[in-house]
Every structure is written in C-alpha cells, then in structure tokens.
Amino acid sequence: MKLIDTHSHLFLEEFDADREEVMQRAKEVGVEKILLPNIDVTTIDALLQCCVAYPDTCFPMMGLHPTSVDENYKEVLKMIRQQLDSRDDYVAIGEVGMDLYWDKTYKEAQKTVFETQVQWSIEKQLPLSIHCRSAFDEVEAILKPYKNEARGVFHCFSGDLDEAKRMLAYEGFLLGINGVVTFKKSILQQTLLDVPLNRLVIETDCPYLAPVPFRGKRNESAYVCYVLQKIAEIHQKEVEEVSSIIIQNTNRLFF
C-alpha cells in the first residue's frame, strides 16, 4: 500500500526528540512522500532543513499562514516571496487562506495576503494548500475570479455536503481529509458518502488532529493510514483500490 501525507508539520519542535523514529514508522506503513506546508518566516529554516535531511520523502511548500498575518504583513510577504523565488522545488503555495475563528482583527489583511498568494500560485503554476476556518464565504469570494486558473486542495476539510459541493465546484481543487474523519461524532463520514474518490487526498496535519485510536495524542505521518482505511470503509471498497486512486489524485495535483 502506497501513501502520501499531503499536509504535515513534521519540522515543528514537537518532533525534535524523535523525528528519525517518526520517519521510520511512516516508511513502515507505506508513506512514500510527505508534503510540508510553511507557516511563516520563523518556520522556513526548520522546514527546509527537514527536506535536506529527508530529500526523497519530504517536499516543501511556501506560503504565509492566515493566523500569522499581522500589521507587518507587507514586509513578511516580501520575505515569503523571496523564498519562493529562491528555489524551484516548492510543490505548492501553502499554507495559505483565511481563519476568522479566533480573531477577526486582521480580516482585511488576511484577504489581501490570500489573494496575493492565489496570484502567485497562478504565476508559478503551483497548486494552493488552503486553510479555511470560519471563512468560506470570504475565501470563495477571493477565489471566484480565478476559478478557471487556480487549483489546489482545501486542507482539513470537515464540513457537510453543501460545503463540499461548494468547494468541489472549483474543478481544480480536491478535499484534504485527515483524522477528523475517524472521530465518532464527525459529520464527515456522512458527507464523504457523496464525494467521489477522485476528488480526495489524505493528510495528517500532524502534530495536530490525530485519528482514532490516537485521538488527543501527538499525530504523525504514519497515522495517515487510518484516514485511508476509514475512507475505504465509508466507500465500501478495498483499501488498495482507494490507495491507488488517491495516489493518482495527489500526483496529478502536486507532482
């Protein structure tokens, strides 16, 4: 069984003590590639060091996370763009988007930052890894003018069927499914009954959102296999068949 974790923060300090063991466990369950989305300027060095340490497995993204947007966003965006221009191995613009769940102070700045990075993705012909929390109307309004050009993944999707349909109306986008799908009270299991497998990729978002049976503990890329197994169960298909479809989806979008 082959697996790709399309969203992992393996470079964070939560893994400093045992990153090698985490990588080995991922390899043992069939994880062949791990995609690393950037957060802000403070995480760039750690992210790139991780890619140097595991060049055949870890692949970098570059972007500015919406919760890192503040009054200095113009200068920070310049630095992010310099990083993006400095290498030709970035597989996506990410993690980008909008997050109005905790704080709306920089709502307008988030809009500007997100649209700027959408434009970069089209210019660079790279997919987007979109973080969208309590902000889909705003995200959709920004994406709409670029509907026929932009492509990417709505990372950490956990919504209902109506939300899924709205997102999948953007034909160049897939839904990123993680450990939330294994949670007992998650509506995502019902939603995915009506979402075709060719519109899905899988992820962990580690160290966050560990799937059952590890819920509440540190997540890691090896646990992406539990996400795949749950999707196969929902669609009543063999795990190997689902794995093959999702690998094709992932490679088509990112590689």
C-alpha positions as CSV (number, residue, x, y, z in Angstrom):
1,M,0.0,0.0,0.0
2,K,1.4,3.4,-1.0
3,L,0.5,6.6,0.9
4,I,1.3,10.3,0.6
5,D,0.7,12.6,3.6
6,T,-0.2,15.9,1.8
7,H,0.0,18.1,4.9
8,S,2.4,17.5,7.7
9,H,4.2,19.9,10.1
10,L,7.0,17.4,10.7
11,F,9.5,20.2,11.0
12,L,8.0,21.6,14.2
13,E,9.7,21.2,17.6
14,E,7.1,18.6,18.7
15,F,9.2,16.1,16.6
16,D,12.7,17.3,17.5
17,A,13.3,14.5,20.0
18,D,12.3,11.6,17.8
19,R,12.0,12.8,14.2
20,E,14.0,9.9,12.8
21,E,11.8,7.3,14.5
22,V,8.7,9.1,13.2
23,M,10.0,8.9,9.7
24,Q,10.8,5.3,10.1
25,R,7.3,4.5,11.3
26,A,5.8,6.4,8.3
27,K,8.0,4.4,5.9
28,E,6.9,1.1,7.5
29,V,3.2,1.7,6.8
30,G,3.9,2.8,3.2
31,V,4.2,6.5,3.3
32,E,6.4,7.5,0.3
33,K,6.1,11.2,0.3
34,I,5.3,13.9,3.0
35,L,4.4,17.4,2.0
36,L,5.4,20.2,4.3
37,P,3.4,23.4,4.3
38,N,5.2,26.5,5.7
39,I,3.6,28.7,8.4
40,D,5.6,32.0,8.5
41,V,9.1,33.3,8.3
42,T,10.1,31.7,11.6
43,T,9.5,28.2,10.3
44,I,11.3,28.4,6.9
45,D,14.7,27.2,8.1
46,A,13.3,24.2,10.0
47,L,11.1,23.2,7.1
48,L,14.0,23.3,4.6
49,Q,16.3,21.5,7.0
50,C,13.8,18.7,7.2
51,C,13.7,18.5,3.4
52,V,17.5,18.3,3.3
53,A,17.5,15.6,5.9
54,Y,14.9,13.5,4.0
55,P,15.3,14.6,0.4
56,D,13.5,11.6,-1.1
57,T,10.5,11.8,1.2
58,C,9.9,15.4,2.3
59,F,8.7,18.1,-0.2
60,P,8.4,21.8,0.7
61,M,5.6,24.3,0.2
62,M,6.0,28.0,0.7
63,G,3.4,30.5,2.0
64,L,2.1,32.6,4.8
65,H,-0.5,31.1,7.1
66,P,-3.5,33.3,7.8
67,T,-3.1,33.2,11.6
68,S,0.4,34.7,11.2
69,V,-0.9,37.7,9.3
70,D,-0.5,40.9,11.4
71,E,0.3,44.6,10.8
72,N,3.7,43.7,9.3
73,Y,2.1,41.5,6.6
74,K,3.6,43.5,3.6
75,E,7.1,43.0,4.7
76,V,6.6,39.4,5.6
77,L,5.0,38.7,2.3
78,K,8.1,40.1,0.6
79,M,10.3,37.7,2.5
80,I,8.0,34.8,1.7
81,R,8.1,35.7,-2.0
82,Q,11.9,35.9,-1.9
83,Q,12.0,32.4,-0.5
84,L,9.5,31.2,-3.2
85,D,11.7,32.7,-5.9
86,S,14.9,31.3,-4.4
87,R,14.2,27.6,-5.2
88,D,12.5,25.6,-7.9
89,D,11.5,22.6,-5.8
90,Y,8.4,24.0,-4.0
91,V,5.4,21.8,-4.8
92,A,2.7,24.2,-3.7
93,I,1.9,27.7,-2.3
94,G,0.9,26.9,1.3
95,E,-0.3,27.0,3.9
96,V,-2.5,30.0,2.9
97,G,-6.1,31.0,3.2
98,M,-8.2,32.7,5.9
99,D,-9.0,32.0,9.5
100,L,-11.7,34.0,11.3
101,Y,-12.4,31.5,14.1
102,W,-10.4,33.1,16.9
103,D,-9.8,36.6,15.8
104,K,-11.0,39.0,13.0
105,T,-8.6,41.8,13.8
106,Y,-6.7,41.4,10.6
107,K,-9.6,40.2,8.4
108,E,-8.9,42.7,5.6
109,A,-5.2,42.0,5.7
110,Q,-5.9,38.2,5.5
111,K,-7.9,38.9,2.4
112,T,-5.1,40.8,0.8
113,V,-2.5,38.2,1.7
114,F,-4.6,35.3,0.5
115,E,-5.4,36.9,-2.9
116,T,-1.7,37.8,-3.4
117,Q,-0.7,34.2,-2.8
118,V,-3.5,33.0,-5.1
119,Q,-2.0,35.2,-7.8
120,W,1.5,33.8,-7.1
121,S,0.1,30.2,-7.5
122,I,-1.2,31.1,-11.0
123,E,2.0,32.9,-11.9
124,K,4.2,30.0,-10.7
125,Q,1.7,27.3,-11.9
126,L,1.7,25.7,-8.4
127,P,-1.3,24.4,-6.5
128,L,-2.6,26.0,-3.4
129,S,-2.9,24.4,0.1
130,I,-5.8,26.3,1.5
131,H,-6.6,26.7,5.2
132,C,-10.2,27.9,5.6
133,R,-11.8,28.2,9.0
134,S,-15.0,30.1,9.6
135,A,-14.2,32.0,6.4
136,F,-15.5,30.1,3.4
137,D,-17.6,32.9,2.1
138,E,-14.6,35.2,2.2
139,V,-12.3,32.5,0.6
140,E,-14.8,31.8,-2.1
141,A,-15.2,35.5,-3.0
142,I,-11.4,35.8,-3.4
143,L,-11.1,32.5,-5.4
144,K,-14.1,33.2,-7.7
145,P,-12.3,35.5,-10.2
146,Y,-9.6,32.8,-10.5
147,K,-11.9,29.9,-10.7
148,N,-10.7,28.7,-14.1
149,E,-7.0,29.1,-13.3
150,A,-6.5,28.3,-9.6
151,R,-6.0,24.7,-8.4
152,G,-5.2,23.1,-5.1
153,V,-6.6,21.4,-2.0
154,F,-9.0,22.6,0.6
155,H,-6.9,21.3,3.5
156,C,-8.5,19.8,6.6
157,F,-12.0,19.6,5.2
158,S,-14.5,18.6,7.8
159,G,-17.8,20.1,6.6
160,D,-21.2,19.0,5.4
161,L,-22.3,18.0,1.9
162,D,-23.3,21.5,1.0
163,E,-19.9,22.8,1.9
164,A,-18.3,20.0,-0.1
165,K,-20.3,20.8,-3.2
166,R,-19.4,24.5,-3.0
167,M,-15.8,23.6,-2.8
168,L,-15.8,21.0,-5.4
169,A,-17.5,23.4,-7.8
170,Y,-13.9,24.6,-8.2
171,E,-12.8,21.9,-10.6
172,G,-9.1,22.3,-10.0
173,F,-9.5,21.6,-6.3
174,L,-9.6,18.5,-4.1
175,L,-10.6,18.0,-0.5
176,G,-7.9,17.2,2.1
177,I,-9.2,14.6,4.5
178,N,-7.4,13.9,7.8
179,G,-8.0,12.3,11.2
180,V,-11.3,14.1,11.8
181,V,-13.0,11.6,9.5
182,T,-12.3,8.9,12.2
183,F,-14.0,10.9,15.0
184,K,-17.2,9.3,16.3
185,K,-19.3,12.4,16.1
186,S,-17.8,13.8,12.8
187,I,-20.3,14.6,10.1
188,L,-17.6,14.0,7.6
189,Q,-18.3,10.3,7.4
190,Q,-21.8,11.0,6.0
191,T,-20.5,13.8,3.8
192,L,-17.9,11.6,2.1
193,L,-20.6,9.0,1.0
194,D,-21.4,11.5,-1.7
195,V,-18.0,12.8,-2.6
196,P,-16.2,10.8,-5.4
197,L,-12.8,9.3,-4.5
198,N,-11.2,11.2,-7.4
199,R,-11.7,14.5,-5.5
200,L,-9.9,13.5,-2.4
201,V,-6.3,13.5,-1.0
202,I,-5.3,12.4,2.5
203,E,-3.3,14.2,5.2
204,T,-2.4,14.2,8.9
205,D,-1.9,17.9,9.7
206,C,0.5,16.4,12.3
207,P,1.2,17.0,15.1
208,Y,-2.5,18.0,15.3
209,L,-5.8,16.1,14.9
210,A,-4.6,12.6,15.5
211,P,-7.1,10.0,14.3
212,V,-8.8,7.3,16.4
213,P,-7.2,5.3,18.1
214,F,-4.7,8.0,18.9
215,R,-7.1,11.0,19.3
216,G,-5.8,13.5,21.8
217,K,-2.2,12.4,21.4
218,R,0.5,13.8,19.0
219,N,-0.3,13.0,15.4
220,E,2.4,11.7,13.0
221,S,2.6,10.9,9.3
222,A,2.3,7.1,9.8
223,Y,-1.3,7.6,11.1
224,V,-2.4,8.7,7.6
225,C,-3.1,5.0,7.1
226,Y,-6.0,5.3,9.5
227,V,-7.5,8.0,7.4
228,L,-7.2,5.9,4.2
229,Q,-8.8,2.9,6.0
230,K,-11.8,5.0,7.1
231,I,-12.4,6.4,3.6
232,A,-12.2,2.9,2.2
233,E,-14.7,1.8,4.8
234,I,-17.1,4.6,4.0
235,H,-17.0,3.9,0.3
236,Q,-17.1,0.1,0.9
237,K,-14.0,-0.5,-1.3
238,E,-10.7,-2.3,-0.8
239,V,-8.0,-0.3,0.8
240,E,-5.6,-0.9,-2.0
241,E,-8.1,0.4,-4.6
242,V,-8.7,3.6,-2.6
243,S,-5.0,4.0,-2.1
244,S,-4.3,3.8,-5.8
245,I,-7.0,6.4,-6.6
246,I,-5.8,8.8,-4.0
247,I,-2.1,8.4,-5.0
248,Q,-3.1,9.3,-8.6
249,N,-5.1,12.4,-7.4
250,T,-2.1,13.5,-5.3
251,N,0.5,13.1,-8.0
252,R,-1.7,14.8,-10.5
253,L,-2.1,17.9,-8.3
254,F,1.3,18.2,-6.8
255,F,3.8,16.3,-9.0
